[in-house]
Each structure stands twice: as C-alpha cells, then as structure tokens.
Amino acid sequence: MSFRFLEVIRAGAVERVTLNRPDARNAFNEDVIGELTRWALAAGRDADLRVAVLAGAGAAFCAGADLAWMARMAAYSEEENVRDALALADMFAALDGLPMPLVGRVHGAALGGGTGLAAVCDIVVAADDAVFGFTEVRLGLLPAVISPYAIARIGAAAARDLMLTGRRIAAVEAVRLGLVHAVVPVDALDATVQRYVRDLLAGGPGAVRATKRLIRDVNGRRPSDVRELTAHAIAAQRVAPEGQEGLRAFLEKRVPSWLQ
C-alpha cells in the first residue's frame, strides 16, 4: 500500500506510521484523512501486527486543519460540509477501533485534530515541548468530531475548560488530565516510545488485543452489568492456546513462546 503523505515502516510485528507533511506541520486535509483511514482499516485486518506507533515528521506532530483545506470548507454547502466531517469521523473511528495498541509519539504542536489523534492513541508519549489544545472555538468552530474521544479521555469537566476557552496546554498539564502518559525531553522521546513498545510486546498477542477490547466494553458500565462479560472473557482466554501456554510457562518458570 503506497501513500503520499504517510511514511509507513514495518519492523516485524511493529509498524511506525509518520504523518509526512512537515512543511504544513502535518496538518489534515482530505488526502491525509483518506490515507490515515486506509492505513487504519488495513492494519485492523493484519493479524500479525501487534503494535503501531503514530508520529509526525518535522517540527510538529499535527497542527490541526490545513489552511487550504479550511479555505475550501468555507465555500462548501452545509451538505458538503457534512460529507467532509463524516470522512474525518470515519478516520478517527478507524484509528480508535484498531485491535492492537496504538502508541502516540508527540512533539511540538498537537492542536485541534492533532489533540484528537492523541486522544485515540492507547498510550501517548510526549516530548516536553509538546503543546495541546482544542483551539476550534477561536476560529469560530467547534471540536465536534473529536469530542467523543477527547471527552472519554479527559472527562467532561476538563473538556469544558479546554474546549470552551480554546486555550493551549503544555505536556505536563496533559499528563495531569490523562491525555498523555509520559513526558520526556525531546532527545529521550524515541527511547521512551521503544520501551512502551517492548512492554506491549511482552504480553501475549491475543491477550493484549482482548484486553484492549475489554477496556472498551467495560468502560463506564457498572460491575454488575459486565459480570457475565468479564467472566466469559477470562474463561475464554484461560482455555485458549495462548492462555494455556502463558500459564504453563509461568508454572514451569520459563519464557512463554511469544517471547522466544
């Protein structure tokens, strides 16, 4: 699969996807949206892919919407704007629905839709120069398409602050809000991302995917409502070949097969 604005590098069970419009600070346009959607849908069907890393080339992770794209949108009818927004919604849904973990490597600007990208990553490692913000209201717009993912990530109270003011926040505040998991100096960014990748690869491939699905299924529901779901989930994994191998390896004090 070839792309114009994405650089995709595969190394074993790990794929690194880099937004590659550095001159535009990796801002979204129709082409970037289409390519990210195509990549995510294909990655979701790849049973051998265990971890994906999302990054940005140049000085920024993703600065939001491309100016030329925004100029075209200003001339669209409402119906055309709906179609355009639905394509963006489909992209975020495809990324959020990836069955394997998605790690965000964030540096520089991650604004508007760039913050939305961080919100759909399972783990976000940010450089200490990273800046986040739902800046749409300052353009007379609103963070509509990314709102389900952002609010699920940071909660309604923080969303009221950031989305209504449009203010920008540093990576350390993003950690406090739960948007980012680790903040490191720029020169330690790749090593830290790689440590997370190694940790993700240490788990059973099926167990990691099933756990990601479990988090989505259980989040926001009462324990009594998911009693059957969680019992069946662990029972199925215990009797699966991977679960059996993991238990035997633990009891026999050896390395499981997926680490050999």
C-alpha positions in Angstrom: 0.0 0.0 0.0 1.5 3.3 -1.1 0.9 6.7 0.4 1.8 10.3 -0.5 1.5 11.9 3.0 2.2 9.0 5.3 5.5 7.1 5.8 4.9 3.6 6.9 7.8 1.4 8.1 7.3 -2.2 9.3 9.7 -3.9 11.6 8.5 -7.4 12.5 5.2 -7.1 14.4 5.5 -3.3 14.8 4.5 -0.6 12.3 5.5 3.0 12.6 3.2 5.5 10.8 4.5 9.0 10.4 2.5 11.9 9.2 4.7 13.3 6.4 3.7 16.9 5.6 6.4 18.7 7.6 6.1 21.9 5.6 2.4 22.1 6.7 3.2 20.9 10.2 1.4 17.7 9.3 -2.0 19.4 9.2 -5.1 17.5 8.0 -6.5 17.7 4.5 -8.7 15.4 2.5 -5.7 13.4 1.4 -4.2 12.9 4.8 -7.6 11.9 6.2 -8.1 9.4 3.4 -4.7 7.9 3.8 -4.9 7.5 7.5 -8.3 5.8 7.1 -7.0 3.4 4.5 -4.0 2.6 6.7 -6.1 2.0 9.8 -8.6 -0.2 8.1 -5.8 -2.3 6.6 -3.9 -2.5 9.9 -7.0 -3.7 11.6 -7.2 -6.7 9.3 -3.5 -7.6 9.9 -3.4 -10.4 12.4 0.4 -10.2 12.6 0.6 -6.5 13.6 1.0 -6.3 17.3 1.8 -2.6 17.9 1.5 0.6 15.9 3.3 3.9 16.5 1.9 7.2 15.2 4.3 10.1 14.8 4.8 13.3 12.9 7.7 14.4 10.7 9.4 17.7 11.1 8.7 20.3 13.9 5.2 19.2 14.9 3.0 16.1 15.5 -0.1 17.6 13.9 -1.1 21.2 13.9 -4.8 20.5 13.1 -6.6 21.5 9.9 -4.7 22.6 6.8 -5.3 26.2 5.9 -6.1 25.5 2.2 -8.5 22.7 3.3 -10.2 25.2 5.6 -10.5 27.7 2.8 -12.2 25.1 0.7 -14.5 24.2 3.5 -15.6 27.8 3.9 -17.0 27.6 0.4 -18.8 24.3 0.9 -22.5 24.0 1.3 -23.8 22.5 4.6 -24.4 19.2 2.8 -20.8 19.2 1.5 -19.5 20.0 5.0 -21.4 17.1 6.4 -19.8 14.7 3.9 -16.4 16.2 4.7 -16.9 15.9 8.5 -18.2 12.3 8.2 -14.9 11.4 6.4 -13.0 12.8 9.3 -15.2 11.0 11.8 -14.6 7.7 9.9 -10.8 8.3 10.2 -11.0 8.8 13.9 -13.3 5.8 14.3 -10.9 3.6 12.3 -7.9 4.6 14.4 -9.8 4.3 17.7 -11.1 0.8 16.6 -7.6 -0.7 15.9 -7.5 -4.0 17.7 -3.8 -3.6 18.6 -2.3 -0.9 20.8 -1.6 2.4 19.1 1.2 4.5 20.7 1.4 8.2 20.0 4.8 9.8 19.7 4.0 13.5 20.1 6.3 16.5 19.8 5.7 20.2 19.0 2.2 21.2 18.1 -0.7 18.8 18.6 -3.6 21.1 18.1 -7.3 20.6 17.2 -7.4 17.4 15.4 -3.9 16.7 16.5 -5.1 16.6 20.1 -7.9 14.3 18.8 -5.2 12.0 17.4 -3.6 11.8 20.8 -7.0 11.0 22.3 -7.4 7.9 20.2 -4.0 6.5 21.0 -3.8 3.9 23.7 -0.5 5.3 25.1 0.8 8.8 24.4 4.5 9.7 25.0 5.1 13.4 24.6 8.2 15.5 24.3 8.5 18.3 26.9 8.0 20.8 24.0 4.6 19.4 23.0 1.6 21.7 23.1 -2.0 20.5 23.1 -5.3 22.4 22.6 -8.9 22.3 21.4 -8.4 25.6 19.6 -11.5 25.4 17.3 -13.7 28.0 19.2 -11.0 30.6 18.5 -11.7 30.1 14.8 -15.5 30.3 15.4 -15.7 26.5 15.0 -16.2 23.6 17.4 -14.3 20.3 18.2 -17.3 18.2 17.2 -15.9 15.1 15.5 -13.1 14.6 18.1 -15.3 15.3 21.1 -16.4 11.7 21.8 -12.8 10.6 22.1 -11.5 13.6 23.9 -14.3 13.7 26.5 -13.9 9.9 27.1 -10.2 10.6 27.7 -10.1 13.7 29.8 -13.7 13.9 31.2 -16.4 16.5 30.8 -15.0 18.9 33.4 -11.6 19.2 31.7 -13.4 19.4 28.3 -15.5 22.3 29.5 -12.3 24.2 30.4 -10.3 23.4 27.3 -12.9 23.2 24.6 -14.8 26.4 25.7 -11.7 28.5 26.1 -9.6 27.0 23.3 -6.5 27.5 25.5 -3.3 25.6 24.8 -1.7 23.4 27.5 1.8 22.0 28.0 2.5 18.3 28.1 2.8 18.3 31.9 -0.8 19.5 32.2 -1.9 17.0 29.6 -0.4 14.3 31.8 -2.5 15.5 34.7 -5.6 15.4 32.6 -4.9 11.8 31.4 -4.3 12.7 27.8 -0.6 11.9 28.0 1.1 9.1 29.9 4.7 10.2 29.9 6.6 13.4 29.2 10.3 13.3 28.4 13.0 15.5 26.9 12.9 15.5 23.1 16.1 13.5 22.9 14.6 10.8 25.0 11.3 10.5 23.1 12.2 7.6 20.8 13.8 5.6 23.5 10.8 6.0 25.7 8.4 5.1 23.0 10.5 2.0 22.3 10.3 1.0 26.0 6.5 1.1 25.8 6.6 -1.0 22.6 8.8 -3.6 24.3 6.4 -3.7 27.2 3.4 -4.2 24.9 5.2 -7.0 23.0 5.9 -8.8 26.3 2.2 -9.7 26.7 0.5 -12.4 24.8 -0.6 -11.1 21.4 -4.2 -12.3 21.8 -4.3 -11.2 25.5 -3.3 -7.7 24.6 -5.9 -7.4 21.9 -8.6 -8.9 24.1 -7.7 -6.6 26.9 -8.0 -3.6 24.7 -11.4 -4.8 23.6 -12.3 -5.5 27.3 -11.4 -1.9 28.3 -13.8 -0.6 25.6 -16.6 -2.9 26.6 -16.3 -2.3 30.4 -15.6 1.4 30.5 -18.4 3.4 32.1 -20.5 0.4 33.0 -21.4 -0.9 36.4 -19.7 -4.1 37.6 -23.0 -5.9 37.9 -23.7 -5.1 34.2 -20.5 -6.7 33.0 -20.3 -9.6 35.4 -21.1 -12.2 32.7 -19.0 -10.4 30.1 -15.9 -10.3 32.2 -16.3 -13.9 33.5 -16.6 -15.2 29.9 -13.7 -13.1 28.7 -11.2 -14.5 31.3 -12.6 -18.1 30.9 -12.2 -18.0 27.1 -8.6 -16.7 27.4 -7.7 -19.3 30.1 -8.6 -22.2 27.8 -7.2 -20.6 24.6 -3.8 -22.0 23.4 -2.1 -18.7 24.3 -3.6 -18.6 27.8 -2.6 -22.3 28.3 0.9 -21.5 27.1 1.2 -18.5 29.4 0.1 -20.4 32.5 2.4 -23.3 31.7 5.3 -21.0 31.2 4.7 -19.3 34.5 4.3 -22.5 36.4 7.4 -24.0 34.7 9.4 -20.8 35.3 10.3 -20.4 31.6 9.8 -17.7 28.9 6.4 -18.0 27.0 6.6 -18.9 23.4 5.7 -15.4 22.1 9.0 -14.1 23.7 11.2 -16.8 22.3 
